[in-house]
């Protein structure tokens, strides 16, 4: 499973996200998508953790939490839809 983290500050870094999520377990990977044209972060990220129990705990605790001046949205990532 992968975790979707939305409504992020545009100043956030992979290390910032890893630091927050490491309180709930081992972070395997953080992906911060950027805009192709501007190179600017798009305001969301995906986090993969070592096991699903760690992911569930992070989602339950962090969803709606205030971080870097924003209330972040944290939930299980859905598969990408083809348009």
C-alpha positions, 0 to 999 in steps of 0.5 A: 500500500502507498499513502497519499498526503495532500494539501502540503506546503510547497516548501516541504521536502522529502526529508520533512515528510520522512521525519514526520512519518518515521514516528510511525515506522520505517519509511521505505520511500517518499515521492514528491511529484513536481509540475513538468513545466515549472518544476514546482512541487504539486502540493502532494506526496506519496509515502511507502512504509515498511508494513501496513500496520505502520501505514494505518497508524500514520493515516489515522493519526495524521489525517487532518493534522496541522503541519507547516500551517496547513491541515494535511489530508492523509489516506490510502493512495488509490490506483492511478486512473487513466483518462 
